[in-house]
Amino acid sequence: MSTIGDRLDTVRTRIHEAALRHGRDPATITLLAVSKTQPAEALREVMACGQRAFGENYVQELADKADALADLRPEWHFIGPLQSNKTRLIAGLAHWVHSIERDKIARRLSEQRPGEAVDLQVCLQVNLDAEASKSGLAPEALPALAEVVAGLPRLRLRGLMAIPAPSEDFATQRRAFARLREMQEDLIRRGHQLDTLSMGMSGDLEAAIAEGATIVRVGTAIFGSRRVAGRGGQGL
Ligand SMILES: *Cc1c(COP(=O)(O)O)cnc(C)c1O
């Protein structure tokens, strides 16, 4: 049976090889280990192999793990849907939020970010496929939200995030990620200084890297299948 360490190595190799295949420097791609539903001990095991950044989808679960792993100081990325009554915990604990889709949430995070903390790094989440069930804002709404978020103190707008409709076909995967890259390029032309494309998961990270991903969010390929049924969150 393969261990978490073996699977982490396999994922690192996939990232490395995809980067080289597409003419990119592997060092420009960050692996975010998506640890939702996994127990704190599993994160400890992954940290012992040198992994520092973890993605969580549920606020209380992130808070519990931040507590359990306080001695190791992981870097926390919040990647799930965020309700306004939960922003304070995230503003206090997270280093990154990838799932900004409303100005109200961004304003609250900005107001609630503790004064002594470094700026909260944020990405706007785009709904690429106009699926009603999916999180993220419509591409047309991006420029206006980027303008608001870029102007908020204590937040630093870094780029875009998306979860395209699942596909087994590499060319189809690539087309979706290329659209996100083009939206990012459009925002850069409008004067935003963006350096982050958060895209690619266990099943499609190669296509995402081909199109310029700088953060890939990988769960099952590292941890194996998730431990408990989802609580209505996306991507479960
Ligand atoms: C669960 C999740 C992932 C990881 O998905 P895997 O297919 O397990 O790699 C990535 N991003 C988001 C937003 C998720 O919810």
The ligand as a MOL file (V3000), in Angstrom:
LIG
                    3D

  0  0  0     0  0            999 V3000
M  V30 BEGIN CTAB
M  V30 COUNTS 15 15 0 0 0
M  V30 BEGIN ATOM
M  V30 1 C -11.7530 19.4950 -2.8620 0
M  V30 2 C -11.1750 20.6020 -3.6500 0
M  V30 3 C -9.9550 20.4570 -4.3500 0
M  V30 4 C -9.1810 19.1500 -4.4250 0
M  V30 5 O -9.8430 18.2230 -5.2330 0
M  V30 6 P -9.1570 16.7860 -5.5530 0
M  V30 7 O -9.8930 16.3440 -6.7510 0
M  V30 8 O -9.3590 15.9340 -4.3670 0
M  V30 9 O -7.7230 17.0190 -5.8390 0
M  V30 10 C -9.4350 21.5650 -4.9890 0
M  V30 11 N -10.0630 22.7490 -4.9690 0
M  V30 12 C -11.2290 22.9440 -4.3140 0
M  V30 13 C -11.8620 24.2870 -4.3170 0
M  V30 14 C -11.8180 21.8760 -3.6450 0
M  V30 15 O -12.9960 22.0670 -3.0280 0
M  V30 END ATOM
M  V30 BEGIN BOND
M  V30 1 1 1 2
M  V30 2 1 2 3
M  V30 3 2 2 14
M  V30 4 1 3 4
M  V30 5 2 3 10
M  V30 6 1 4 5
M  V30 7 1 5 6
M  V30 8 2 6 7
M  V30 9 1 6 8
M  V30 10 1 6 9
M  V30 11 1 10 11
M  V30 12 2 11 12
M  V30 13 1 12 13
M  V30 14 1 12 14
M  V30 15 1 14 15
M  V30 END BOND
M  V30 END CTAB
M  END
